Amino acid sequence: MQPALHNLFDQFLVYMQSGGFVMWPLFVLVIVLWYALGYRFHAIKRGSQKSVRVLIRKFDSGKREIPRGLIDGAIVDALKIVNEGYRGTIGRELIEDAFFSYYQELKKYRKTVNTIVMVSPLIGLLGTVAGMIETFDSLGSMTLYSQGGGIAGGISQALFTTQLGLVVAVPGLVVGRLIDRRSKIMELELEQIKDIVCSEEEGK
Amino acid sequence: MKRIVLILMMAVLSLSAATETELQRAYAKEIAFLKAQKEMLQQRLSQVKKEDAARVSSAKKEIASLQNDVLVKTQTSDRLGEQLFRSQQNAENISDDTALLESVALQGQSSLAPYGIKLAIDKNDYPATLNQLFAETLKLGRNLSSVNVTEGSFYLKDGTEQKGKLVKVGNIATYGVAEGASGVLVPAGGDKLKLWDAPASAATATALAAGQMPASLEIFVYENVSKEVEDKADKGVMDVIESGGIIGWVIVVMGLFALLLVVLRGFFLSGAASKTLPVAKETLVELQSKGVEATLNFLKSRKGAAARVMKATVRNLDRDREHVEDIVAEAIMHESERLDRYGSAIMVVAAVAPLLGLLGTVTGMIATFDIITEFGTGDPKLLSGGISIALVTTELGLIVAIPLLLLGNMLNGWAERIKDGMEQSALHLINEYNKQK
């Protein structure tokens, strides 16, 4: 197991080196990207899969007390404000105030993910261009098969960076879009909570 | 008259009848003669036929033999043609080989010339020339790969010439040993040598001169006596930009300008961001403890975007809700002018830089094709120049665009968060005030 791991690490290092100088920035971007995606995935956890209306009734009747996710927390906050006696327009404003951090949480790292997805193929392209320059330089100086460079080195650099750029971008794009959709739905649900809580209380 | 003629004819007829037997005999004689004639003619005919057949067969034989002859001769001519072709080829090969040998000999001559060895090229006896070349080269190789001690002179550090022994280590380094000073020598130009500033090498030099090989060799390696070893110049950043041409410079200048804007914007935003929350909290505390007037006075003493938004909010706290929200939104819009400053410029540069890179690429390719039309595709060096210029501009464009995209988006997100924070603080303030009321 240990030598196998060691071997894998060596292979990884060789891969990184054959791609040239853009590989490490790309690698850092991958880590940031997946940290951001993980954070977003964690943030869009919904306490329970039941509909907002059912959840509000449950929390209101005291059947559930500990919030388990973002929507649960928002419902608890909203009910607290309503139960303090603020209702109508003022209550609505107060709830909006209280929900600010939830909106912020849903939006957090959205731009980061999109930026990295946009930039990483460009970095791959940069590596490709650098590799092609090396190739043509070695054509010019006639050092076609020199160590650590030459035509083959340049071309492998060109290909590896494009590959890594795409490997970074495509899963990031897909997962990022999925999370975006979930977070949009949850924003709508927060609006729904506001509507339901205020209108029910006004109706009483 | 007619009667007379008829009578005459009758008389003739009667006469002939009288001589019938004589006539018959004459006829028989005649027939016998004719038969003999006929036989003779038939004999002659068969003889002629025989002769003809004999002549035809002999002619046929002759034709066959002639055809045979022709065949043999064609074959011979083919063979001769082939031989001719082969010998022509041989002649060509030989002349090629001769040219090759001559060029080898010339090459050898010019390679050996720097070492003072003259090679006589005998055009009629290339093997001898080649033998001589190999012998000389081998001798030179042995000579160059060994340590030689010769008498000579070298220059000291103060410029005086010193006579002494020169210890040549192959063709790559020389040590000088003299009474006054000894040590490793470096090329001083014009085939002259001078002492290098390495006192530790004196022991090495004397040991080598005495024929010993010291354990560690203090050495200064040169290419030849008049030239130091030149490291292949690494391409600096400036060289790379230079090879991108005018467009390369435009991209770099734009990138530096945008980087300056990024720094300035980051400076603004960090100022605004660090103030927003504390100001909002203090304002809330002031408002709850001292009232509207005192809060306004407190805010007047503060500076910055957050303080101005708070001031606008506090001044209009007593108006109806929608109105206050409009005022808050307007105040933030007013401040966003400052918060968004340079944001679009940075993104424009980030968008334009790759396009400029593409422009450079196209320009470089045009130059390459111009070279191809002028010189053809024979020399890859000529082509690779233009192509690498084309790629350098793309590279520069991407190098400028990628960080600007990252930083620009980060700054935009930051500005967005600051504005959200201001709005939220202002609304929070209104809510708290209304709650108190």
Interface residues (C-beta under 8 A of the other chain):
Chain A: Y86 T89 I90 E93 L94 E96 D97 F100 Q104 K111 T112 N114 T115 M118 V119 L122 I123 L125 L126 V129 A130 M132 I133 F136 D137 L139 G140 M142
Chain B: R321 P354 P380 K381 L383 S384 G385 I387 S388 L391 V392 T394 E395 L398 I399 A401 I402 L405 L406 N409 M410 N412 G413 E416 R417 D420 Q424 L427 H428 I430 N431 N434 K435
